[in-house]
Amino acid sequence: MFLWLRLPPERQWQSVLYAWSLIPRHAAARKRRRKLIARFRKDPAPPLSAAERRELPAWRYLGLWDGNALTPLGRIVCGHDPAPPPPEPPAPWEIRQDDTLCVPLPADWESLWQVERFLEPRSPGIYPLDARALGSRLPPEGAAPLWELLTRNLAQPPPSALRARLESRHAIHILPGVVLAFPDSHLLRRLRRTASLRKRLHRIISPRHVLVTPEERRQLEPLLARRGIWLRESAVPPSTVRPRRKWKTYHPLALPLPGEDLTTALQAAITRQSAVEFRYQASDRDAPEWRHVTPLLLEQRGAHTYLTAYCHDRSANRLFRLDRILPAPTTNIHE
């Protein structure tokens, strides 16, 4: 199919006529059609028999015959008129500022079919490149084929930020800021009960560690000082121990959450710093979805209990309401 699309238009039409000549079941009909094609190639207006005229409705349907003579397209296909010059080569692809891939149409059909293996078009020739669009259709072999396709068709090399987004499953995220280490998780929960502090202590990375920006740190110092809490720089001595052996990283399997004692199970996962999986019914979703998370903090706000956890599916901290977490079935553990 790809080879046929690369042929000049007149060659494509000739192959269509050849396929048309092979359709009849009887050899005599096939021979009559081949003879009709050969006669039109020799003479644009040959004398035709009644049997040959019965074959012309197909030519008229294809736009090669107008009822009395060959059309301009028919004359080109039969070789009586020169073919028009080939079309201009397709314009290079472009990545726009809104993270969309623009493929000018008409495009190289082979490349267009290849790109739609990985990306879903928003409109003809427009493909979103956000994290959600990239993660939904990437093949098991990863993003290397898509990256090679973009590199081959873009006018400029793809941005490195896109490569990091494509390889997000293996990328190391750099988080700017400073880490506040609390003496215990109870102090962190107590401070987060205040809305002004909770707004600045929202990047929880462990039960007693929070990442803040330099600006948030400057804002926190007077707020904490009013409560008799002071920020102290932690001197980290350089490591003098040189490891002699490399150990493989151990990735524990996620634990299924029992439905009868959710709070206890989550608190145990926070203590162990282990990952769990559960089904979560978000308010904007029609059906519950599986979430693979590492629980960080449990806290009570009014009548509801909330879980702050690192969501491995979204690569970011997320807030979950416990009454929206559905019990995991004991016989069907999602991995």
N, C-alpha and C positions, 0 to 999 in steps of 0.2 A: 504493500500500500504506500509506504513512504517513497519507494522508487517511482511509483506511478505519479505521485503528487509533484515530484521533481521534474517530470517530463514537460516539454513545451506544450502549450494548449493544443496545437494541431496534432501532436503525437498522442495526446490523451484521447482526442476525438477519434483518431484512427483505431486506437485500441478498443474504444466503445463500439465502433462499427464491426470490428473483428469479432467481439463478443456477441454482437447482434446476429452475425452470420452463423454462429454456432448454436443458436437457440432451438431451431426446429428439430423435431425428432427424426424426420425422414431425411435421408441423404440427398434426395432430389431437391428438397426445399433449401437445404444448406448450400448446395451447389448453385442454385438460382440466385441466392443472396450474394455469394462470392462473385458470381458473374456480373451482377448488377453493380457492385462496388468497383470492379475492374472497368466496366464500361464508362462509369462516371469519371474515373480517373483519366481515361483516354479522351473523352469528349464531354464538355459540360452540358450538352443538350443532345444526347443520342436518341435515336428512335427506340421506343420501348414497346414491348409486347403487353398484352392485357395482364398476363401473370406477373410481369415485372411491375406494372402499375399498381397492382394490389399490395406490393411491398412498400410503396411510397408513403403511406400514412405514418409509418414509424419514422421516416426521415423528416416528415413535416412536424411530428411531435418533438423531435430533437432539434428543430430549428435549422435543418440543412436543406429543406425543400419548401418552396412557397406555393406549390400547387401547379406552377408552370415551368419553373426553372430552379437551379440551385441558388440558394441564398448566398450573400457574401461570405458567411461562415462556411457554407457547404463548398464554395469555390476554393477557400483556403484549405479545408480539410482534404479535398480531392486533388490539391496541388496545382490548381489553375491560377491562383493569385498568391503573391508572397505573404508570408505571415507577418503580423505586426511586430515591431521590435519588442524584445523581452521587457517585462516590467522592471522598474528600479528595484535594486536589492532592498530587503526589509530594513527599516531604520533600526538602530540599536535600541536595546531596552533601556529603561530609566527607572531609578529608584527615587521617588518623590520625597518631599519633606515630611509628609504625613505617613511615612512607613508603608507605602504601597508601591508595588511593582507595576509599571506601565509598559505593556507590550503593544507597540503600534501595529495596527491592522491595515492591510493584510500582512500576516507574519509568515515566517517559515513554519509550515505545518508540523514538521517533525519536532522542532523545538517547542512549539506550542503544546503539542500533545504530551511531551515529556514534562513540561512545567506543571501541567494539570495533574500529573501523578502526585505532586507534592502540595499544590496550592489550589484553593477553591476560588474561582473568580467571583468578585463582588458584582462586576458588570463586565461586558465584553472587553478583554484586554487589561483589566484592572484586577490585581491580586493583592490582598492585604498581607503584610509581613509582620503583624504583631505576634506576640508570644502564643496567644490562643490559636491563631490560624496556623502557625508553624508546628505546634505540638499535636494538632489533630490528625495530620496525614503523613508525618514523616515515616519512611519505611524502616524496617528493622535494621538495615545496614547503616542507618544514621543519616546525617545531613551532608555527607561528602558528595553524593551525586547532585544534589540541588546546588551546592556551592560551586561545583565545577560547571554546571549549566549556566548559572548566573555570571560567572567569570567569563565564559565564552561569548555571551550575548550582550553584556553591558558595555557601554562606551567607555566607562571608567571602572577600575577595580571596585568591588563591593566594599562598603564600609566595614571596619573591623568590629563595630558594635553589632552588626548583623551576624557576623561569624560567631560572636560570643552568644548571641541569642539562639542561633541554630544549634550550638553545642552546649546549651544551657544544662543539659543533663550531666556534663562532665566539666562545666566551668566552675571556677572558684570566684565567688562574688567578693568584691572589695567594698567594705562598709566604712565610710569615713566617720570619724568621731572618736569619742572616748568611752570606755566601759566603766560604769559605776558598780563596784562590788559591795553589796550590802552584807552586814554581819549575819543576817538570817532572812528567810523569806517572809517572816511575820512583819518585820519592819517595812518591807516593800509593799505588802498588802495594805498595811495601815496607811502608808503615805498615798497610795493610789486611790483611797477612798475620797480624797479631795480632788475635785475636778481640775483645778489649775495644775496640780502635780501629776495627775493621771495623763493629762495632755502632753506632758514632757517626759513621762516615764512609760512610753508605750512600746518601745522597741526592746521587748524582753527576750534575752537570749539564753537564760537559764533561770531556775527558781530564785536566784539571788543576784543576777547580773542583768544590767540594763545598758543598752547603747544609747548615747545622747550625742548630739552635735555640739560643737563649741559654743554656739549661740544658746542652745538649751542649757548647757552647763552654766553659763553666766547668769541665766535667768533663775536657775535652781539654787544657786548659792545663797541669795538673800531669802528666798522662800524657806529653805531648810534651816538657815541660821535663826529665823524666828522661832523655830521649833527646837532649838538647841542641838541641831545636827550639823556637823561640819564636814566638808569635803577635804580629804587628805590625800596628797600624792603618794602613790605606792611605788617604792623603789624596787625594781626587779633586777636582781643581780644577773650578770651574764652567765650563761651555762658553761661550766668547765668540764662536764662529763661528755665524753665523746662516745656515742653508741657504737658498739662493735658488731652489732647484728641488726639486720633489717627484719622487721616483723610484718607479716601481712595484716592488713586492716580487717577486723572482724565486724561484719554487718549482721546484727541479730535480726531475726524475723520479727515482724510486727505481731503483737499479741492481740487475740480477739477480746473485745470487751464484754463482760457479762452484763446482761440487762438489769439484773436485780439489784446490784450494788455499784452503781456507776461512779459515785463520788469516791468510794474507797478504792476502786480500780484505778481511777485517774490519779489519785494522790499517791498510790503505790508506783505508778509509772513515772510521776514527777520525782519521787525519791530515787528510783533506779535510773532515771534519765533515759528511759527506753521508749521506743516508738510503739504506737498502737494504731489500730484502724477501726473506724466506725462508720455507720451510715448517718448522714446529716441532712435534715430537711431544712434547707434555706428558705427564707421567706419569698424569694424571687424565683424559686425553682418549682417546676410542676411535680417532680419526683425526687426522692432522696438520692444522694450521691455518696459514694465511698470517699472517705478522706483518710490519708496516711499522714499522721501528725506525730510530733514529739511534744507532749504536754509540758508546759512551763509554769503555769500559775493558775490556781483556783481562787476566785474571789466572789463575794456576795455583793450585789447591788440591788437594793430594794427587795423585791419579791423574787428575783431571779439570781441564779448562780451562773457565772461565766467562766469559761476556760480560755486562757490565752495559750496558744500552742503554735509551734513552727510547722506550717503545712508544707510537706515535701512536694505536693502536687503543684502548689502555687509558688514555691521557693520564697516564702515570706511568712511573717507572723500573721495569724488570723485569730479572730475572737469568735467563740462558739457558745451558744446558750445551751445549757445542759438539757433543758426540756425539749430541745429540738434534736438531740442525739438519740437515735433509735437503737434498740438492743441488737447486737450482732447475732445471727443464727448460729447455734452451736454445731450444726452439721454442714455449714457452707461458709467456711472462712475465706474471705476475699484476700488475695495476695497481689 
